[in-house]
């Protein structure tokens, strides 16, 4: 197969590219990436000499370039990871999330429709919104996003499903839990707390820290996507996670314990506006295809924290660059009035 992996230099995308080429050595993978702050060529440093891998630098909103790339590379399948993904960033500057996550996905759908290409779309558990106690989201639940990021992803999901119904193009969707693992940009919770702990800096925990999340290892997300691509039913949505959750305080405890760092680094700061209290997904539909996660949430968080200990070369340049401006804008005032 010839795959166009959009966002293939991002966190989940680069892990998928690495996994797919290892498991399917006869495939060709065309990474299509805009190379924004979180889409980094360094995420695939060990693979750029691979015969089956090529990079095209471009925006998924550029229909001409997407079409030309698909035609020239004889693409069989588009796997769309390309997205703006951080809730805090979507609160600070929401319009770029609409541009990339909605319009960009729409462009991919149009090209897929025109050229007869299958499209697999990567979504998120956040489209379900806050989940009440005792319930786990199933794929047929109503979407109820509560942040600009989640709303843009929900809109993209509905566009994908509408194209399947209206035009009959072959699509599938996976909705992933909170992923952790190698190459995750440190604006996200686990890499932020891991690198802060390594540097001896405070860990800013939103509110009381009792928000519930399913922390899934990115490796399991990749195997889940592969399962859907090979065994899933066209037109269907599949949740990908562990089916288990923990509080953010529990996650922080695992990070600090794994790294052997003092829990006195924890600071409770002013909560994010509209912060969803709980995400939880039922993954029985994917399990019915023969898939099982390798990691439980505790293992996933611990393994992710260890990766940052072993890979200073990757994250130290990020922490000393433009990330610092974002971090100060997001946390400096919160930390100045934080409670230990």
TAGI-V169632 format. One record per helix or strand of 2 or more residues. SS is the DSSP state (alpha for helix, beta for strand). FROM is the first residue (numbers start at 0). TO is the last residue. If there is no record, write none. Layout:
ss=(SS,SS)
from=(FROM,FROM)
to=(TO,TO)
This chain:
ss=(beta,alpha,beta,alpha,beta,alpha,beta,alpha,alpha,beta,alpha,alpha,beta,beta,alpha,beta,beta,beta,alpha,beta,beta,alpha,alpha,beta,alpha,alpha,alpha,alpha)
from=(1,10,27,40,52,62,76,86,94,117,124,147,170,177,188,202,211,214,217,236,245,247,262,265,283,296,311,322)
to=(5,22,32,43,56,71,79,91,114,123,127,166,175,179,198,205,212,216,230,239,246,258,264,268,286,309,318,335)
